[in-house]
Amino acid sequence: MTVPPASPSPGTTAVAPRTRVAAAVAALAVTAGAVAVTVGTSSPATAEPGAVVVSESFSSGSLPAGWKAVDGAWKVENGRLYGTSASSGENNKITFGRHLNDFRLEATMRFETASAATRWASLGIDVPADGATPWWIATMRSGTTAANGLEFAQRTTANAWVVTNTASAPYAAGTGRDVRVAVEVHGNQARWIFDGREAMRTSSLQRSANGVQGLFVNGATVSYDDVVVTELPPNGHIRPEGSPLTVIAHRGASAVAPENTLVAQEIARRGGADWIENDVQPSRDGIPFILHDATVDRTTDGTGAIRDLTAAQIKALDAGSWFGPQYVGERVPTLAEQLADLRTRGGNLLLEIKGRHTRDEVATIIKVIRDEQMTGRVFVQSFEVDALRYTFELAPELPLGLLRSSLDADPVAIARELHLTAYNPDGNALLARPEVVAPLHAAGVAVMAWTMDSAGLWQRLERIGTDGVITNRASELVGWNSAQTQRPAAGPTVAVPSPADGARLDRAQAPVVAVAVTNADTVTVTLDGKKSAAGRKLDLTRLIAGRHTIRVDVTGPEGAATATSTFTVTVTQAGLGYLILTSGADPTALTMMTTRLAHAQYAELAAYADRQAGRLVPAEVASVIAADARTLALQ
């Protein structure tokens, strides 16, 4: 198992996850030269949605047939199953059921005793029938309000813990309280449901070929009742009622890392994205690469159309330095490299076939997906109808999504024609015609909107029933989702974390307007009464010295709210120096002004800036320089 721990094992207290992201990922060998590809077809797996595989109320007074008590003390008494683990070092378990890819496991659980609030009980998601490692569990501590009160975790063959996801429940399970819990599993994805409310997701499960279900207890005595396992249909893309939006990271974590690279994928994965959205195009020699544009010019240090460059030429390009110096050396990944990373480190891919592709080119993409054993974790989308038709012909097991800039007259009809799993329109177009969501859902088709980056838009999309959102701000949407699941519906709230209220800033600083909003449909940001925007970097070289106010007004179905933050632009010698050096003034004027600044000749500096305003010094900044210099002259 190569997924790095994001939180401690069920037997420890919470610690901060590692935040260092590898700056370079080893490149796989790329074969130059065109490859002839033949792709066979197969039928999609069938399911029996709603079939109850296990339903046990423990009324017989003994362990049910087929239930295997692997270790620890297990008994049936008073219509409940009791499991006892004598110490925190014993992960005692009982197994049952059969191997399922898509299922819901639910049970009523009650801590009878616990040696500490950190002790836990679990639903076994994928457990060998004999209890051998590795196995996956959905864990609940008796102190469920802790940051790691709920967890998804794997016990490896080395008897080490890999905890992929943690969350806190809205209240403590404690002892003596019945809690109805459930986990819904679709392949490598799962939802943790605490008393009817989704608390957490994962896309990092590594499923076995024959694992069954189980119950676990650690350092406690726990009783279980009404254990039910229900088979689910394979399409888990339509959002269940009460579940938050599916988070799809647009080109990876493209707001904070170079798009369509493995480092952007890693950051998005660590940020909690459910899916990574990336684009695929072939090189001149037919190797599928992850790149959005038709050329490499914008996102690498090279030039030219991707289809005119060989794989070897593309792999030599730097795809990170354009974004930031910390990403120097990042490479354009092949599709095979991206899928290998997702397979070993966790995650799912929403893969856009970018631009026109021949049937053979689509066949090459499908062959790579199959070679990497990722057919169960790839969702193909495209604006190109032919690409979707080819994909269905060659790989009907792959889910398909149609990208649209504007909505079709009859989205359901086109969905049926193209065998779509999802209809993926521009988010603004969808908000203009929200009535299309219900008939698409009735036809079994999910709706995923692109590319929406604000809380107000997420709120509106959530309310009309949108299933997933493609966004440049995936980690923010994860946090927004979490906020929605942790509180009941309420009026809108708003805060301005940056610039902080009361902050004193000099000219050299460039704070970003940060706005935290919940339950709002509209967000209006002003600076000193003039329109501004969340995420805007403030240019303090153009503001007068003194106090300035950011005001944010929000509205939602439950009312309106306002927040303000007042900050002060201060005058300092260093700040004035920065103002001069970034003024765009003529070199002669820069020399004159910096000389006077260095000798603290502030009055002379002010007079010079006034004389040269609109000549050697841009007029709009000359007045600010003069004003700051006069302020310093009086100090």
C-alpha positions in Angstrom: 0.0 0.0 0.0 1.5 3.3 -1.1 -1.1 5.8 0.0 0.7 8.0 2.7 -1.2 8.2 6.0 -3.4 11.3 6.2 -4.1 10.8 9.8 -3.2 8.5 12.7 -4.2 4.9 13.1 -7.4 4.0 15.0 -5.3 3.4 18.0 -3.7 6.9 18.3 -4.8 10.5 18.7 -5.0 12.8 15.7 -1.9 14.3 14.2 -1.5 16.7 11.3 -1.2 15.1 7.9 2.0 15.5 6.0 1.8 18.4 3.6 5.0 18.1 1.6 4.2 17.2 -2.0 6.9 15.5 -4.1 8.1 18.0 -6.7 9.1 15.4 -9.2 7.5 12.0 -10.2 9.7 9.4 -12.0 8.8 9.2 -15.6 7.7 5.9 -17.1 9.4 4.8 -20.3 7.7 6.0 -23.4 7.7 4.0 -26.5 8.4 6.0 -29.7 6.8 4.9 -32.9 3.2 4.4 -33.8 1.5 1.4 -32.4 -1.4 -0.5 -34.0 -4.0 -1.2 -31.4 -6.8 -3.7 -31.3 -9.4 -3.4 -28.5 -11.9 -6.0 -27.7 -15.3 -5.3 -26.3 -17.0 -6.6 -23.2 -20.4 -6.2 -21.7 -20.8 -4.1 -18.6 -21.2 -6.0 -15.3 -24.8 -6.6 -14.2 -26.1 -5.9 -10.7 -29.2 -6.6 -8.7 -30.0 -3.3 -7.1 -32.0 -3.6 -4.0 -31.1 -7.3 -3.4 -30.7 -7.8 0.4 -27.6 -10.1 0.8 -27.6 -10.0 4.6 -30.4 -9.1 7.1 -29.7 -10.2 10.7 -31.6 -9.1 13.9 -29.9 -11.8 16.1 -33.2 -13.2 17.3 -32.1 -16.8 17.1 -29.9 -16.6 20.2 -26.7 -17.9 18.5 -24.3 -16.7 15.9 -26.0 -16.8 12.5 -24.9 -19.4 9.9 -22.0 -18.2 7.8 -20.8 -15.8 10.4 -17.1 -16.5 11.4 -15.8 -15.2 14.7 -12.2 -14.7 13.8 -10.8 -13.5 17.1 -12.0 -11.9 20.3 -15.2 -12.8 22.3 -18.4 -12.8 20.2 -21.8 -13.8 21.5 -25.5 -13.3 20.8 -27.6 -12.2 23.8 -30.9 -10.4 24.3 -31.4 -10.0 20.5 -28.0 -8.3 19.9 -24.5 -9.4 18.8 -21.8 -8.5 21.4 -18.1 -8.2 20.6 -15.4 -7.7 23.2 -11.8 -6.7 22.7 -9.8 -6.8 25.9 -7.3 -4.2 25.0 -6.4 -1.5 22.4 -3.9 -3.8 20.9 -6.6 -6.3 19.8 -8.5 -5.6 16.6 -11.1 -8.3 17.0 -13.4 -9.2 14.2 -16.2 -11.3 12.8 -16.8 -11.8 9.1 -19.9 -12.6 7.0 -21.6 -11.9 3.7 -20.0 -12.3 0.2 -17.9 -10.3 -2.1 -19.7 -7.3 -3.6 -18.4 -4.4 -5.7 -21.4 -2.1 -5.0 -23.2 -2.3 -1.7 -24.5 -0.7 1.5 -23.6 -2.1 4.9 -25.6 -0.7 7.8 -26.0 -1.6 11.4 -27.1 -0.2 14.8 -24.0 0.0 17.0 -23.7 0.8 20.7 -20.6 1.1 22.9 -21.4 -0.8 26.1 -18.0 -0.1 27.6 -14.9 1.5 26.3 -11.5 1.8 27.9 -11.0 5.3 26.4 -12.8 7.7 24.1 -10.3 6.7 21.4 -11.4 3.1 21.3 -13.4 2.1 18.3 -15.7 -0.2 16.5 -15.9 -0.6 12.7 -17.9 -1.8 9.7 -15.6 -4.1 7.6 -15.8 -3.0 4.0 -13.4 -5.5 2.3 -12.1 -8.2 4.7 -10.8 -11.7 3.8 -13.2 -14.3 5.3 -10.4 -15.6 7.5 -9.6 -12.1 8.8 -6.1 -12.0 7.4 -4.6 -8.7 6.3 -5.0 -6.5 4.3 -8.5 -5.3 5.2 -10.5 -2.0 5.0 -12.8 -0.7 7.6 -15.1 2.3 8.3 -14.3 3.2 11.9 -16.3 5.0 14.7 -14.7 5.9 18.0 -16.7 6.3 21.1 -15.5 9.9 21.1 -16.9 10.5 17.6 -16.7 14.3 17.9 -12.9 14.1 17.7 -11.3 15.2 14.5 -10.7 11.5 13.7 -13.9 10.3 15.3 -14.8 8.7 12.0 -12.2 7.1 9.7 -11.6 5.1 6.6 -8.6 2.9 7.2 -6.7 0.0 5.9 -4.7 -2.6 7.9 -1.8 -3.6 5.7 0.0 -7.0 5.4 2.8 -5.4 7.5 0.2 -4.8 10.2 0.5 -1.0 9.8 -2.3 1.5 9.5 -3.1 3.6 6.4 -5.8 6.1 7.3 -7.0 7.8 4.2 -9.8 10.0 5.5 -11.0 11.3 8.9 -14.0 13.3 10.0 -15.9 14.3 13.2 -19.5 13.4 13.9 -22.0 16.0 15.0 -22.2 14.4 18.5 -20.5 11.8 20.6 -21.5 8.1 20.4 -20.3 7.7 24.0 -21.5 4.6 25.8 -25.1 3.3 26.0 -26.3 5.2 22.9 -27.6 3.4 19.8 -26.2 4.9 16.6 -27.4 3.9 13.2 -24.4 3.8 10.9 -23.9 2.8 7.3 -21.2 2.8 4.6 -22.1 2.8 0.9 -19.4 1.4 -1.4 -18.9 1.7 -5.2 -15.7 0.0 -6.1 -12.9 2.2 -4.7 -15.3 4.8 -3.4 -17.3 4.9 -0.2 -19.5 7.2 1.9 -19.6 7.1 5.7 -23.1 7.8 7.0 -23.6 8.6 10.7 -27.3 8.5 11.9 -28.6 9.3 8.4 -26.1 12.1 7.5 -23.1 11.7 5.3 -20.0 12.6 7.2 -17.1 11.6 4.9 -16.1 10.1 1.6 -13.1 8.3 0.2 -11.9 7.4 -3.2 -8.9 5.5 -2.0 -10.2 2.0 -1.3 -8.1 -0.8 -2.8 -10.5 -3.6 -3.3 -9.7 -7.3 -3.3 -11.2 -10.0 -5.5 -12.9 -11.9 -2.7 -13.2 -9.8 0.4 -16.4 -9.9 2.4 -18.0 -7.8 5.1 -17.2 -7.8 8.8 -17.6 -6.1 12.2 -14.7 -5.0 14.4 -14.1 -3.9 18.0 -11.0 -2.5 19.6 -10.5 -1.9 23.4 -14.3 -2.0 24.1 -17.4 -4.1 24.3 -19.8 -3.1 21.5 -23.2 -4.5 20.6 -24.7 -4.7 17.1 -28.2 -5.1 15.9 -30.1 -5.0 12.6 -27.1 -5.6 10.3 -28.2 -5.3 6.7 -26.1 -5.6 3.5 -27.9 -4.5 0.3 -26.5 -4.7 -3.2 -26.4 -1.4 -5.1 -26.5 -0.6 -8.8 -23.0 0.2 -10.2 -23.9 3.8 -11.1 -23.1 5.7 -8.0 -23.0 9.0 -9.8 -26.4 10.3 -9.0 -26.2 12.1 -5.7 -28.2 10.5 -2.9 -30.6 12.8 -1.1 -28.7 14.6 1.7 -25.3 13.8 0.2 -23.0 16.7 -0.7 -21.9 17.6 -4.2 -19.3 15.3 -5.8 -16.1 17.3 -6.1 -14.2 17.2 -9.4 -10.9 18.9 -9.5 -10.5 20.7 -12.8 -7.2 19.7 -14.4 -6.1 18.7 -10.9 -5.5 21.4 -8.3 -5.2 23.9 -11.1 -5.6 26.9 -8.8 -2.4 26.1 -6.8 -0.3 23.9 -9.1 0.5 23.6 -12.8 -2.6 22.1 -14.4 -2.7 18.5 -15.8 0.5 17.4 -13.9 1.0 14.7 -11.4 1.7 17.2 -8.6 -1.6 18.9 -9.3 -3.2 15.5 -9.1 -1.5 14.8 -5.8 -2.6 18.1 -4.3 -6.2 17.6 -5.4 -6.2 14.1 -4.0 -4.8 15.3 -0.6 -7.4 18.1 -0.7 -10.2 15.5 -0.7 -11.4 15.7 -4.4 -13.6 12.8 -5.4 -12.5 12.9 -9.0 -9.6 14.4 -11.0 -10.6 15.9 -14.3 -7.9 16.0 -17.0 -7.6 16.1 -20.8 -6.0 13.6 -23.1 -4.5 14.1 -26.6 -2.0 12.0 -28.6 1.6 12.8 -29.5 2.8 12.5 -33.1 3.7 8.9 -32.5 0.4 8.0 -30.9 1.1 8.2 -27.2 -1.8 9.6 -25.2 -0.6 12.6 -23.1 -2.4 14.7 -20.4 -2.7 18.2 -21.9 -5.5 20.7 -22.4 -4.4 23.0 -25.2 -3.8 22.0 -28.8 -0.2 23.3 -28.3 2.3 23.0 -25.6 3.1 26.8 -25.7 1.1 28.0 -22.7 1.9 25.3 -20.1 5.4 24.2 -20.9 8.7 25.8 -22.0 8.3 24.4 -25.5 6.3 25.4 -28.6 4.3 23.6 -31.2 1.1 21.5 -31.6 1.1 18.4 -29.4 0.2 16.3 -32.4 3.4 17.5 -34.2 5.7 16.5 -31.3 7.0 13.0 -30.5 6.6 11.5 -27.0 10.3 11.9 -26.4 10.1 15.6 -27.3 7.1 16.2 -25.0 8.7 14.3 -22.1 11.7 16.7 -22.3 9.5 19.7 -21.7 9.3 21.6 -18.4 5.5 21.8 -17.5 5.9 23.4 -14.1 8.2 26.5 -14.2 5.5 28.6 -15.9 3.4 28.3 -12.8 6.0 28.8 -10.1 9.6 28.2 -9.3 8.8 25.4 -6.9 7.4 23.4 -9.8 10.5 23.5 -12.0 11.0 20.1 -13.6 7.4 18.9 -13.6 6.7 17.0 -16.8 3.7 16.5 -19.0 2.4 13.0 -17.9 1.3 10.3 -20.2 -2.1 8.9 -19.6 -0.4 5.6 -18.5 1.6 7.6 -15.9 -1.4 9.4 -14.6 -3.5 6.2 -14.3 -0.6 4.3 -12.5 -0.4 7.2 -10.0 -4.2 7.0 -9.3 -4.2 3.2 -9.1 -1.4 3.1 -6.5 -2.1 6.3 -4.5 -5.9 6.5 -4.8 -8.3 8.5 -6.8 -10.6 8.4 -9.9 -10.3 10.1 -13.3 -12.8 12.1 -15.2 -11.0 11.9 -18.5 -11.9 14.4 -21.3 -11.0 13.2 -24.8 -9.9 16.6 -26.1 -10.7 17.5 -29.7 -11.4 15.3 -32.6 -10.1 11.7 -32.3 -10.1 8.9 -34.8 -11.5 5.5 -33.8 -8.0 4.1 -33.6 -6.9 7.0 -31.3 -9.8 6.3 -29.0 -8.9 2.6 -29.1 -5.4 3.5 -27.9 -6.8 5.4 -24.9 -9.0 2.5 -24.0 -6.1 0.1 -24.3 -4.1 2.2 -21.8 -7.0 2.3 -19.4 -7.3 -1.5 -19.6 -3.6 -2.1 -19.4 -3.5 0.0 -16.2 -6.5 -2.0 -14.8 -8.4 1.2 -14.3 -11.7 0.6 -16.1 -13.6 0.7 -12.9 -12.2 4.1 -12.0 -12.3 6.1 -15.2 -15.2 8.2 -16.5 -14.9 9.4 -20.1 -16.3 12.7 -21.2 -16.0 14.8 -24.3 -17.5 17.6 -26.4 -17.0 15.3 -29.4 -20.0 13.0 -30.0 -17.9 10.7 -32.2 -15.4 10.2 -29.4 -18.2 9.0 -27.1 -19.6 6.8 -29.8 -16.3 5.1 -30.4 -15.8 4.7 -26.6 -19.1 3.0 -26.2 -18.5 0.7 -29.2 -15.1 -0.3 -27.9 -15.6 -0.2 -24.1 -19.3 -0.2 -23.1 -18.2 -0.7 -19.5 -16.8 2.8 -19.3 -19.3 5.5 -18.1 -19.7 8.4 -20.5 -20.4 12.1 -20.1 -21.4 14.6 -22.8 -19.9 18.1 -22.3 -22.0 20.9 -23.5 -21.6 24.7 -23.6 -25.3 25.2 -24.0 -28.1 22.8 -23.2 -29.7 20.5 -25.9 -33.4 21.0 -26.6 -33.9 17.5 -25.1 -31.0 16.4 -22.9 -32.7 13.1 -22.1 -33.0 12.1 -25.8 -29.3 12.8 -26.5 -28.4 10.9 -23.2 -30.3 7.9 -24.4 -28.8 8.1 -27.9 -25.2 8.2 -26.7 -25.7 5.8 -23.7 -24.6 8.6 -21.3 -24.1 8.1 -17.6 -23.9 11.8 -17.1 -24.9 15.0 -18.9 -22.2 17.7 -18.2 -23.2 21.2 -19.2 -21.7 24.6 -18.4 -22.9 25.5 -14.9 -24.3 28.9 -15.9 -26.3 27.3 -18.7 -27.6 24.7 -16.3 -28.7 27.4 -13.8 -30.7 29.1 -16.6 -32.6 25.8 -17.2 -32.7 24.0 -13.9 -35.8 22.1 -14.8 -33.7 19.6 -16.9 -32.2 18.0 -13.9 -35.3 16.0 -12.7 -36.0 14.3 -16.1 -32.3 13.4 -16.5 -32.3 11.8 -13.0 -35.5 10.0 -13.8 -33.7 8.5 -16.8 -30.8 7.4 -14.6 -28.5 10.2 -15.9 -26.3 12.2 -13.5 -25.7 15.9 -14.0 -22.1 17.4 -13.6 -21.7 21.1 -14.1 -18.5 22.9 -15.2 -16.5 25.0 -14.2 -17.9 26.7 -11.1 -15.7 28.4 -8.5 -17.8 30.2 -5.9 -19.8 29.3 -2.9 -22.8 31.1 -4.2 -22.8 29.1 -7.4 -22.2 25.9 -5.5 -25.2 26.6 -3.3 -27.5 27.2 -6.3 -26.3 24.1 -8.1 -26.8 22.0 -5.0 -30.3 23.3 -4.6 -31.4 22.3 -8.1 -30.1 18.8 -7.6 -26.8 18.9 -9.5 -24.7 15.8 -8.7 -21.2 17.0 -9.2 -19.2 20.2 -9.9 -16.1 20.6 -11.9 -14.1 23.3 -10.2 -10.7 25.0 -10.0 -11.2 25.3 -6.3 -11.7 21.7 -5.3 -10.3 21.9 -1.7 -12.6 24.9 -1.1 -15.6 22.9 -2.3 -14.6 20.0 -0.1 -14.6 22.4 2.8 -17.9 23.9 1.8 -19.4 20.4 1.5 -18.2 19.7 5.0 -19.7 22.8 6.4 -23.1 21.9 4.8 -23.1 18.5 6.3 -22.1 19.7 9.8 -25.0 22.2 10.3 -28.7 22.3 9.7 -30.1 24.7 7.1 -29.8 28.3 8.3 -29.5 31.9 7.2 -26.4 33.0 5.3 -23.2 33.7 7.1 -20.2 35.7 5.9 -16.7 36.6 7.2 -13.7 38.4 5.8 -10.6 36.4 6.9 -8.3 38.5 4.7 -7.3 41.3 5.0 -7.9 40.9 8.7 -9.9 43.5 10.4 -7.6 46.0 12.1 -4.6 45.0 9.9 -1.8 47.6 9.3 -0.2 47.0 5.9 2.5 48.8 4.1 2.8 49.4 0.3 4.9 46.3 -0.3 2.2 43.9 0.8 -0.4 42.5 -1.5 -3.2 40.9 0.5 -5.9 38.8 -1.2 -9.6 39.4 -0.5 -10.7 36.2 1.2 -14.4 35.7 1.8 -16.0 32.8 3.8 -19.6 32.3 3.0 -22.3 29.7 3.8 -26.0 29.4 2.7 -25.7 32.3 0.2 -26.9 32.6 -3.4 -25.3 36.0 -4.1 -22.1 37.6 -2.8 -21.3 41.3 -3.4 -17.8 42.6 -2.4 -16.9 46.3 -2.3 -13.7 48.2 -1.4 -14.5 51.7 -0.1 -17.9 51.5 -1.8 -16.5 50.5 -5.2 -17.1 47.0 -6.7 -14.4 44.4 -5.9 -14.3 40.6 -5.9 -13.4 37.7 -3.6 -10.0 36.4 -4.6 -8.8 39.8 -5.8 -5.2 40.8 -4.9 -5.2 44.3 -3.5 -2.7 46.7 -5.0 -1.7 48.9 -2.1 0.5 51.1 -4.3 -2.7 52.7 -5.7 -4.5 53.3 -2.4 -4.2 56.5 -0.4 -2.6 56.1 3.1 -5.1 55.5 5.8 -8.2 53.4 6.5 -10.0 51.3 3.9 -13.0 49.0 4.3 -13.9 45.7 2.6 -17.6 45.1 2.8 -19.3 41.8 1.8 -23.1 41.5 1.4 -24.7 38.1 0.9 -28.2 36.9 0.4 -29.8 33.5 0.6 -33.2 31.8 0.9 -33.0 32.3 4.7 -32.1 36.0 4.7 -29.1 38.3 4.2 -25.8 39.0 6.1 -23.0 41.5 6.0 -19.4 41.5 7.1 -16.7 44.2 7.0 -13.0 44.3 7.5 -11.2 47.7 7.9 -7.4 47.8 7.3 -4.9 50.7 7.3 -2.4 51.4 4.7 0.6 52.8 6.6 3.5 55.0 5.4 7.0 53.6 5.9 10.3 54.3 4.2 10.5 50.7 3.0 7.0 50.9 1.7 7.7 54.2 -0.1 10.8 52.5 -1.6 8.7 49.7 -3.0 6.2 52.2 -4.4 9.0 54.1 -6.2 10.6 51.0 -7.6 7.3 49.6 -9.0 6.0 53.0 -10.2 7.0 52.5 -13.8 8.9 55.8 -13.7 11.7 56.8 -16.1 15.1 55.5 -15.0 16.3 59.0 -14.5 13.4 59.7 -12.2 14.0 56.4 -10.3 17.5 57.5 -9.6 16.5 60.9 -8.4 13.7 59.6 -6.2 15.6 56.7 -4.6 18.6 59.0 -3.9 16.4 61.5 -2.0 14.7 58.6 -0.2 18.0 57.1 0.9 19.0 60.5 2.4 15.6 61.0 4.0 15.1 64.1 1.9 11.3 63.6 1.9 10.2 67.2 1.2 12.5 67.4 -1.9 11.2 63.9 -3.0 7.6 65.1 -2.7 8.3 68.2 -4.7 10.1 66.2 -7.4 7.2 63.8 -7.8 4.8 66.7 -8.1 6.9 68.3 -10.9 7.4 65.1 -12.8 3.8 63.9 -12.6 2.6 62.8 -16.0 6.1 63.3 -17.4 8.9 61.1 -16.0 6.5 59.6 -13.4 3.0 58.2 -14.1 0.6 60.8 -12.8 -1.6 58.3 -10.8 1.4 57.1 -8.8 3.2 60.4 -8.6 0.5 61.8 -6.3 0.8 58.8 -4.0 4.6 59.1 -3.8 4.3 62.8 -3.0 1.7 62.2 -0.3 3.7 59.5 1.4 6.9 61.5 1.2 5.1 64.5 2.9 3.8 62.2 5.6 7.3 61.0 6.3 8.6 64.5 6.3 6.3 65.4 9.2 7.2 62.4 11.3 
